[in-house]
């Protein structure tokens, strides 16, 4: 009998707390959030968060790179290994 009361109490707590916990989302460092989009580095193909990517303009188009090295190598016209 005690087990059923304990189980009922736990279920009730879950029902009450579930909507609160669903609304809570931890923030990522740098002010981003989980909805931050992934962008693909055109040089190495790595996916990186848009908020952390290195942004360069090329022909009026925004390109996003995972590192300064990839951006430099792309600008030189090198081919990825």
TORMILUM-203440 format. One record per residue: residue number from 0; z, x, y of N, C-alpha, C, O in turn. Coordinates in nm, 2 decimals, padded with zeros to 4 digits. Atoms other than C-alpha are relative to their C-alpha. Example, Ala and Ser with C-alpha at 12.3 -4.5 7.8 and 13.67 -1.06 7.14 Angstrom:
BEGIN
{resi 0	n.zz 00.00	n.xx 00.09	n.yy -00.12	ca.zz 00.78	ca.xx 01.23	ca.yy -00.45	c.zz 00.00	c.xx 00.09	c.yy 00.12	o.zz 00.07	o.xx 00.19	o.yy 00.12}
{resi 1	n.zz 00.00	n.xx -00.09	n.yy -00.11	ca.zz 00.71	ca.xx 01.37	ca.yy -00.11	c.zz 00.08	c.xx -00.08	c.yy 00.11	o.zz 00.09	o.xx -00.03	o.yy 00.22}
END
This chain:
BEGIN
{resi 0	n.zz 00.00	n.xx 00.08	n.yy -00.12	ca.zz 00.00	ca.xx 00.00	ca.yy 00.00	c.zz 00.00	c.xx 00.09	c.yy 00.13	o.zz -00.07	o.xx 00.06	o.yy 00.22}
{resi 1	n.zz 00.00	n.xx -00.09	n.yy -00.12	ca.zz 00.08	ca.xx 00.28	ca.yy 00.24	c.zz -00.13	c.xx 00.07	c.yy 00.02	o.zz -00.18	o.xx 00.09	o.yy 00.13}
{resi 2	n.zz 00.13	n.xx -00.06	n.yy -00.01	ca.zz -00.25	ca.xx 00.44	ca.yy 00.16	c.zz -00.10	c.xx -00.09	c.yy 00.07	o.zz -00.18	o.xx -00.04	o.yy 00.14}
{resi 3	n.zz 00.10	n.xx 00.09	n.yy -00.06	ca.zz -00.44	ca.xx 00.13	ca.yy 00.26	c.zz 00.03	c.xx -00.01	c.yy 00.15	o.zz -00.06	o.xx -00.02	o.yy 00.23}
{resi 4	n.zz -00.03	n.xx 00.01	n.yy -00.14	ca.zz -00.25	ca.xx 00.10	ca.yy 00.59	c.zz -00.04	c.xx 00.13	c.yy 00.07	o.zz -00.09	o.xx 00.12	o.yy 00.18}
{resi 5	n.zz 00.05	n.xx -00.12	n.yy -00.06	ca.zz -00.32	ca.xx 00.47	ca.yy 00.66	c.zz -00.15	c.xx 00.00	c.yy 00.02	o.zz -00.20	o.xx 00.04	o.yy 00.12}
{resi 6	n.zz 00.14	n.xx 00.00	n.yy -00.01	ca.zz -00.68	ca.xx 00.43	ca.yy 00.58	c.zz -00.05	c.xx -00.10	c.yy 00.11	o.zz -00.15	o.xx -00.07	o.yy 00.18}
{resi 7	n.zz 00.03	n.xx 00.09	n.yy -00.10	ca.zz -00.70	ca.xx 00.12	ca.yy 00.80	c.zz 00.02	c.xx 00.05	c.yy 00.14	o.zz -00.06	o.xx 00.03	o.yy 00.23}
{resi 8	n.zz -00.03	n.xx -00.07	n.yy -00.12	ca.zz -00.54	ca.xx 00.31	ca.yy 01.08	c.zz -00.10	c.xx 00.10	c.yy 00.04	o.zz -00.15	o.xx 00.11	o.yy 00.16}
{resi 9	n.zz 00.10	n.xx -00.10	n.yy -00.03	ca.zz -00.79	ca.xx 00.59	ca.yy 01.05	c.zz -00.13	c.xx -00.06	c.yy 00.04	o.zz -00.20	o.xx -00.01	o.yy 00.13}
{resi 10	n.zz 00.13	n.xx 00.07	n.yy -00.03	ca.zz -01.09	ca.xx 00.36	ca.yy 01.05	c.zz 00.01	c.xx -00.06	c.yy 00.14	o.zz -00.09	o.xx -00.05	o.yy 00.21}
{resi 11	n.zz -00.02	n.xx 00.06	n.yy -00.14	ca.zz -00.95	ca.xx 00.18	ca.yy 01.36	c.zz -00.01	c.xx 00.11	c.yy 00.10	o.zz -00.08	o.xx 00.09	o.yy 00.21}
{resi 12	n.zz 00.01	n.xx -00.12	n.yy -00.10	ca.zz -00.91	ca.xx 00.52	ca.yy 01.54	c.zz -00.14	c.xx 00.04	c.yy 00.01	o.zz -00.19	o.xx 00.07	o.yy 00.12}
{resi 13	n.zz 00.14	n.xx -00.04	n.yy 00.00	ca.zz -01.26	ca.xx 00.61	ca.yy 01.44	c.zz -00.09	c.xx -00.10	c.yy 00.08	o.zz -00.17	o.xx -00.05	o.yy 00.16}
{resi 14	n.zz 00.07	n.xx 00.11	n.yy -00.07	ca.zz -01.40	ca.xx 00.28	ca.yy 01.57	c.zz 00.02	c.xx 00.01	c.yy 00.15	o.zz -00.07	o.xx -00.01	o.yy 00.23}
{resi 15	n.zz -00.04	n.xx -00.01	n.yy -00.14	ca.zz -01.22	ca.xx 00.33	ca.yy 01.90	c.zz -00.06	c.xx 00.13	c.yy 00.06	o.zz -00.11	o.xx 00.13	o.yy 00.18}
{resi 16	n.zz 00.03	n.xx -00.13	n.yy -00.06	ca.zz -01.30	ca.xx 00.70	ca.yy 01.95	c.zz -00.15	c.xx 00.04	c.yy -00.01	o.zz -00.20	o.xx 00.12	o.yy 00.06}
{resi 17	n.zz 00.14	n.xx -00.03	n.yy 00.02	ca.zz -01.66	ca.xx 00.71	ca.yy 01.82	c.zz -00.09	c.xx -00.01	c.yy 00.13	o.zz -00.16	o.xx 00.08	o.yy 00.16}
{resi 18	n.zz 00.09	n.xx 00.01	n.yy -00.12	ca.zz -01.83	ca.xx 00.58	ca.yy 02.14	c.zz 00.04	c.xx 00.10	c.yy 00.11	o.zz -00.05	o.xx 00.15	o.yy 00.18}
{resi 19	n.zz -00.05	n.xx -00.10	n.yy -00.09	ca.zz -01.62	ca.xx 00.82	ca.yy 02.35	c.zz -00.06	c.xx 00.13	c.yy -00.03	o.zz -00.11	o.xx 00.20	o.yy 00.05}
{resi 20	n.zz 00.05	n.xx -00.13	n.yy 00.05	ca.zz -01.72	ca.xx 01.12	ca.yy 02.14	c.zz -00.15	c.xx 00.01	c.yy 00.01	o.zz -00.20	o.xx 00.12	o.yy 00.03}
{resi 21	n.zz 00.15	n.xx 00.00	n.yy -00.01	ca.zz -02.09	ca.xx 01.02	ca.yy 02.14	c.zz -00.04	c.xx 00.03	c.yy 00.14	o.zz -00.15	o.xx 00.09	o.yy 00.16}
{resi 22	n.zz 00.03	n.xx -00.03	n.yy -00.14	ca.zz -02.09	ca.xx 01.03	ca.yy 02.52	c.zz 00.03	c.xx 00.14	c.yy 00.05	o.zz -00.02	o.xx 00.18	o.yy 00.15}
{resi 23	n.zz -00.04	n.xx -00.13	n.yy -00.04	ca.zz -01.94	ca.xx 01.37	ca.yy 02.54	c.zz -00.10	c.xx 00.10	c.yy -00.05	o.zz -00.12	o.xx 00.11	o.yy -00.17}
{resi 24	n.zz 00.10	n.xx -00.11	n.yy 00.04	ca.zz -02.19	ca.xx 01.66	ca.yy 02.54	c.zz 00.05	c.xx 00.13	c.yy 00.07	o.zz 00.06	o.xx 00.13	o.yy 00.19}
{resi 25	n.zz -00.04	n.xx -00.13	n.yy -00.07	ca.zz -02.08	ca.xx 02.02	ca.yy 02.60	c.zz -00.12	c.xx 00.06	c.yy 00.08	o.zz -00.24	o.xx 00.05	o.yy 00.04}
{resi 26	n.zz 00.10	n.xx -00.06	n.yy -00.09	ca.zz -02.27	ca.xx 02.20	ca.yy 02.88	c.zz -00.02	c.xx 00.14	c.yy -00.05	o.zz 00.07	o.xx 00.21	o.yy -00.10}
{resi 27	n.zz 00.03	n.xx -00.13	n.yy 00.03	ca.zz -02.45	ca.xx 02.52	ca.yy 02.81	c.zz 00.02	c.xx 00.09	c.yy 00.12	o.zz 00.02	o.xx 00.04	o.yy 00.23}
{resi 28	n.zz -00.02	n.xx -00.09	n.yy -00.12	ca.zz -02.38	ca.xx 02.83	ca.yy 03.02	c.zz -00.13	c.xx 00.00	c.yy 00.09	o.zz -00.24	o.xx -00.01	o.yy 00.04}
{resi 29	n.zz 00.11	n.xx 00.00	n.yy -00.09	ca.zz -02.60	ca.xx 02.85	ca.yy 03.33	c.zz -00.04	c.xx -00.13	c.yy 00.05	o.zz -00.14	o.xx -00.15	o.yy 00.12}
{resi 30	n.zz 00.03	n.xx 00.13	n.yy -00.06	ca.zz -02.59	ca.xx 02.48	ca.yy 03.41	c.zz -00.10	c.xx -00.08	c.yy -00.08	o.zz -00.12	o.xx -00.19	o.yy -00.04}
{resi 31	n.zz 00.09	n.xx 00.08	n.yy 00.08	ca.zz -02.83	ca.xx 02.37	ca.yy 03.14	c.zz 00.07	c.xx -00.10	c.yy -00.08	o.zz 00.19	o.xx -00.10	o.yy -00.09}
{resi 32	n.zz -00.06	n.xx 00.09	n.yy 00.09	ca.zz -02.78	ca.xx 02.09	ca.yy 02.91	c.zz -00.08	c.xx -00.01	c.yy -00.13	o.zz -00.19	o.xx 00.05	o.yy -00.14}
{resi 33	n.zz 00.07	n.xx 00.01	n.yy 00.13	ca.zz -02.89	ca.xx 01.99	ca.yy 02.56	c.zz -00.14	c.xx -00.06	c.yy 00.01	o.zz -00.22	o.xx -00.04	o.yy -00.08}
{resi 34	n.zz 00.13	n.xx 00.06	n.yy -00.02	ca.zz -03.19	ca.xx 01.81	ca.yy 02.70	c.zz -00.10	c.xx 00.10	c.yy 00.06	o.zz -00.22	o.xx 00.07	o.yy 00.08}
{resi 35	n.zz 00.08	n.xx -00.10	n.yy -00.05	ca.zz -03.33	ca.xx 02.14	ca.yy 02.83	c.zz -00.11	c.xx 00.03	c.yy -00.10	o.zz -00.09	o.xx 00.04	o.yy -00.22}
{resi 36	n.zz 00.11	n.xx -00.01	n.yy 00.09	ca.zz -03.68	ca.xx 02.18	ca.yy 02.68	c.zz -00.02	c.xx 00.15	c.yy -00.04	o.zz 00.01	o.xx 00.24	o.yy 00.03}
{resi 37	n.zz 00.04	n.xx -00.13	n.yy 00.05	ca.zz -03.80	ca.xx 02.47	ca.yy 02.47	c.zz -00.14	c.xx 00.02	c.yy 00.04	o.zz -00.23	o.xx -00.07	o.yy 00.04}
{resi 38	n.zz 00.14	n.xx -00.04	n.yy -00.04	ca.zz -04.11	ca.xx 02.65	ca.yy 02.59	c.zz -00.04	c.xx 00.12	c.yy -00.09	o.zz 00.05	o.xx 00.20	o.yy -00.13}
{resi 39	n.zz 00.05	n.xx -00.11	n.yy 00.09	ca.zz -04.33	ca.xx 02.89	ca.yy 02.39	c.zz -00.05	c.xx 00.11	c.yy 00.08	o.zz -00.13	o.xx 00.09	o.yy 00.18}
{resi 40	n.zz 00.04	n.xx -00.12	n.yy -00.07	ca.zz -04.38	ca.xx 03.24	ca.yy 02.51	c.zz -00.15	c.xx 00.02	c.yy -00.05	o.zz -00.18	o.xx 00.03	o.yy -00.17}
{resi 41	n.zz 00.14	n.xx -00.01	n.yy 00.04	ca.zz -04.77	ca.xx 03.28	ca.yy 02.52	c.zz -00.03	c.xx 00.14	c.yy -00.06	o.zz -00.14	o.xx 00.15	o.yy -00.12}
{resi 42	n.zz 00.03	n.xx -00.13	n.yy 00.05	ca.zz -04.74	ca.xx 03.65	ca.yy 02.42	c.zz 00.05	c.xx 00.01	c.yy -00.14	o.zz -00.03	o.xx 00.05	o.yy -00.23}
{resi 43	n.zz -00.05	n.xx -00.03	n.yy 00.13	ca.zz -04.51	ca.xx 03.67	ca.yy 02.12	c.zz 00.03	c.xx -00.13	c.yy -00.08	o.zz 00.05	o.xx -00.12	o.yy -00.20}
{resi 44	n.zz -00.01	n.xx 00.12	n.yy 00.07	ca.zz -04.48	ca.xx 03.30	ca.yy 02.03	c.zz 00.15	c.xx -00.05	c.yy -00.02	o.zz 00.17	o.xx -00.14	o.yy -00.09}
{resi 45	n.zz -00.14	n.xx 00.03	n.yy 00.01	ca.zz -04.10	ca.xx 03.29	ca.yy 02.06	c.zz 00.03	c.xx -00.12	c.yy 00.09	o.zz -00.03	o.xx -00.14	o.yy 00.20}
{resi 46	n.zz -00.05	n.xx 00.12	n.yy -00.08	ca.zz -03.94	ca.xx 02.96	ca.yy 02.18	c.zz 00.12	c.xx 00.04	c.yy 00.07	o.zz 00.22	o.xx 00.10	o.yy 00.01}
{resi 47	n.zz -00.12	n.xx -00.03	n.yy -00.08	ca.zz -03.69	ca.xx 02.99	ca.yy 02.46	c.zz 00.03	c.xx -00.12	c.yy 00.09	o.zz -00.06	o.xx -00.20	o.yy 00.13}
{resi 48	n.zz -00.04	n.xx 00.11	n.yy -00.09	ca.zz -03.50	ca.xx 02.74	ca.yy 02.68	c.zz -00.07	c.xx 00.03	c.yy 00.13	o.zz -00.07	o.xx 00.14	o.yy 00.18}
{resi 49	n.zz 00.07	n.xx -00.01	n.yy -00.13	ca.zz -03.69	ca.xx 02.67	ca.yy 03.00	c.zz 00.09	c.xx 00.06	c.yy 00.11	o.zz 00.04	o.xx 00.14	o.yy 00.19}
{resi 50	n.zz -00.09	n.xx -00.05	n.yy -00.10	ca.zz -03.38	ca.xx 02.74	ca.yy 03.20	c.zz 00.03	c.xx 00.15	c.yy -00.01	o.zz 00.07	o.xx 00.21	o.yy 00.09}
{resi 51	n.zz -00.03	n.xx -00.14	n.yy 00.03	ca.zz -03.35	ca.xx 03.09	ca.yy 03.05	c.zz -00.13	c.xx 00.08	c.yy 00.00	o.zz -00.13	o.xx 00.21	o.yy -00.01}
{resi 52	n.zz 00.12	n.xx -00.07	n.yy 00.01	ca.zz -03.72	ca.xx 03.18	ca.yy 03.04	c.zz -00.04	c.xx 00.07	c.yy 00.13	o.zz 00.00	o.xx 00.02	o.yy 00.24}
{resi 53	n.zz 00.05	n.xx -00.07	n.yy -00.12	ca.zz -03.89	ca.xx 03.42	ca.yy 03.28	c.zz -00.13	c.xx -00.07	c.yy 00.03	o.zz -00.22	o.xx -00.08	o.yy -00.05}
{resi 54	n.zz 00.12	n.xx 00.08	n.yy -00.03	ca.zz -04.15	ca.xx 03.22	ca.yy 03.47	c.zz -00.09	c.xx 00.08	c.yy 00.09	o.zz -00.06	o.xx 00.15	o.yy 00.18}
{resi 55	n.zz 00.11	n.xx -00.07	n.yy -00.07	ca.zz -04.48	ca.xx 03.36	ca.yy 03.59	c.zz -00.11	c.xx -00.10	c.yy 00.03	o.zz -00.13	o.xx -00.19	o.yy -00.06}
{resi 56	n.zz 00.12	n.xx 00.09	n.yy -00.03	ca.zz -04.78	ca.xx 03.19	ca.yy 03.75	c.zz -00.13	c.xx 00.08	c.yy -00.03	o.zz -00.14	o.xx 00.20	o.yy -00.01}
{resi 57	n.zz 00.13	n.xx -00.06	n.yy 00.04	ca.zz -05.13	ca.xx 03.26	ca.yy 03.62	c.zz -00.11	c.xx -00.10	c.yy 00.02	o.zz -00.11	o.xx -00.20	o.yy -00.06}
{resi 58	n.zz 00.11	n.xx 00.10	n.yy -00.02	ca.zz -05.43	ca.xx 03.08	ca.yy 03.76	c.zz 00.05	c.xx -00.14	c.yy 00.03	o.zz -00.01	o.xx -00.24	o.yy 00.00}
{resi 59	n.zz -00.06	n.xx 00.13	n.yy -00.03	ca.zz -05.21	ca.xx 02.80	ca.yy 03.90	c.zz 00.08	c.xx -00.06	c.yy -00.11	o.zz 00.13	o.xx -00.17	o.yy -00.09}
{resi 60	n.zz -00.07	n.xx 00.05	n.yy 00.12	ca.zz -05.05	ca.xx 02.75	ca.yy 03.56	c.zz 00.13	c.xx 00.08	c.yy -00.01	o.zz 00.13	o.xx 00.20	o.yy 00.00}
{resi 61	n.zz -00.13	n.xx -00.07	n.yy 00.02	ca.zz -04.68	ca.xx 02.82	ca.yy 03.50	c.zz 00.01	c.xx 00.04	c.yy -00.15	o.zz -00.01	o.xx -00.03	o.yy -00.24}
{resi 62	n.zz -00.02	n.xx -00.06	n.yy 00.13	ca.zz -04.62	ca.xx 03.05	ca.yy 03.20	c.zz 00.15	c.xx 00.04	c.yy -00.01	o.zz 00.21	o.xx 00.08	o.yy 00.09}
{resi 63	n.zz -00.15	n.xx -00.03	n.yy 00.02	ca.zz -04.27	ca.xx 03.10	ca.yy 03.05	c.zz 00.00	c.xx 00.11	c.yy -00.11	o.zz -00.05	o.xx 00.10	o.yy -00.22}
{resi 64	n.zz -00.01	n.xx -00.11	n.yy 00.10	ca.zz -04.18	ca.xx 03.43	ca.yy 02.87	c.zz 00.15	c.xx 00.02	c.yy -00.04	o.zz 00.24	o.xx -00.02	o.yy 00.04}
{resi 65	n.zz -00.13	n.xx -00.03	n.yy 00.05	ca.zz -03.88	ca.xx 03.53	ca.yy 02.66	c.zz 00.06	c.xx 00.12	c.yy 00.06	o.zz 00.19	o.xx 00.13	o.yy 00.07}
{resi 66	n.zz -00.05	n.xx -00.13	n.yy -00.06	ca.zz -03.85	ca.xx 03.87	ca.yy 02.83	c.zz -00.10	c.xx 00.06	c.yy 00.10	o.zz -00.21	o.xx 00.02	o.yy 00.11}
{resi 67	n.zz 00.08	n.xx -00.07	n.yy -00.10	ca.zz -03.98	ca.xx 04.09	ca.yy 03.11	c.zz -00.11	c.xx 00.08	c.yy -00.08	o.zz -00.22	o.xx 00.10	o.yy -00.03}
{resi 68	n.zz 00.09	n.xx -00.08	n.yy 00.08	ca.zz -04.14	ca.xx 04.31	ca.yy 02.84	c.zz -00.12	c.xx -00.09	c.yy -00.04	o.zz -00.24	o.xx -00.04	o.yy -00.03}
{resi 69	n.zz 00.11	n.xx 00.08	n.yy 00.05	ca.zz -04.35	ca.xx 04.02	ca.yy 02.70	c.zz -00.09	c.xx -00.04	c.yy 00.12	o.zz -00.21	o.xx -00.05	o.yy 00.11}
{resi 70	n.zz 00.07	n.xx 00.03	n.yy -00.12	ca.zz -04.45	ca.xx 03.92	ca.yy 03.06	c.zz -00.09	c.xx 00.11	c.yy 00.04	o.zz -00.21	o.xx 00.09	o.yy 00.08}
{resi 71	n.zz 00.08	n.xx -00.12	n.yy -00.04	ca.zz -04.57	ca.xx 04.27	ca.yy 03.14	c.zz -00.11	c.xx 00.03	c.yy -00.10	o.zz -00.22	o.xx 00.06	o.yy -00.06}
{resi 72	n.zz 00.11	n.xx -00.02	n.yy 00.10	ca.zz -04.76	ca.xx 04.31	ca.yy 02.81	c.zz -00.11	c.xx -00.10	c.yy 00.01	o.zz -00.22	o.xx -00.07	o.yy -00.01}
{resi 73	n.zz 00.10	n.xx 00.10	n.yy -00.01	ca.zz -04.93	ca.xx 03.98	ca.yy 02.86	c.zz -00.09	c.xx 00.02	c.yy 00.12	o.zz -00.21	o.xx 00.01	o.yy 00.12}
{resi 74	n.zz 00.08	n.xx -00.03	n.yy -00.13	ca.zz -05.03	ca.xx 04.08	ca.yy 03.22	c.zz -00.10	c.xx 00.11	c.yy -00.02	o.zz -00.21	o.xx 00.12	o.yy 00.04}
{resi 75	n.zz 00.09	n.xx -00.11	n.yy 00.02	ca.zz -05.18	ca.xx 04.40	ca.yy 03.09	c.zz -00.11	c.xx -00.03	c.yy -00.10	o.zz -00.21	o.xx 00.04	o.yy -00.11}
{resi 76	n.zz 00.10	n.xx 00.04	n.yy 00.10	ca.zz -05.38	ca.xx 04.21	ca.yy 02.83	c.zz 00.01	c.xx 00.05	c.yy -00.14	o.zz -00.08	o.xx 00.05	o.yy -00.22}
{resi 77	n.zz -00.03	n.xx -00.05	n.yy 00.13	ca.zz -05.22	ca.xx 04.37	ca.yy 02.53	c.zz 00.00	c.xx -00.12	c.yy -00.10	o.zz 00.02	o.xx -00.23	o.yy -00.07}
{resi 78	n.zz -00.01	n.xx 00.10	n.yy 00.11	ca.zz -05.23	ca.xx 04.19	ca.yy 02.20	c.zz 00.13	c.xx 00.01	c.yy -00.07	o.zz 00.18	o.xx 00.12	o.yy -00.09}
{resi 79	n.zz -00.12	n.xx 00.00	n.yy 00.08	ca.zz -04.92	ca.xx 04.09	ca.yy 02.01	c.zz -00.01	c.xx 00.07	c.yy -00.13	o.zz -00.12	o.xx 00.06	o.yy -00.19}
{resi 80	n.zz 00.01	n.xx -00.07	n.yy 00.13	ca.zz -04.84	ca.xx 04.29	ca.yy 01.70	c.zz 00.01	c.xx -00.09	c.yy -00.11	o.zz 00.01	o.xx -00.05	o.yy -00.23}
END
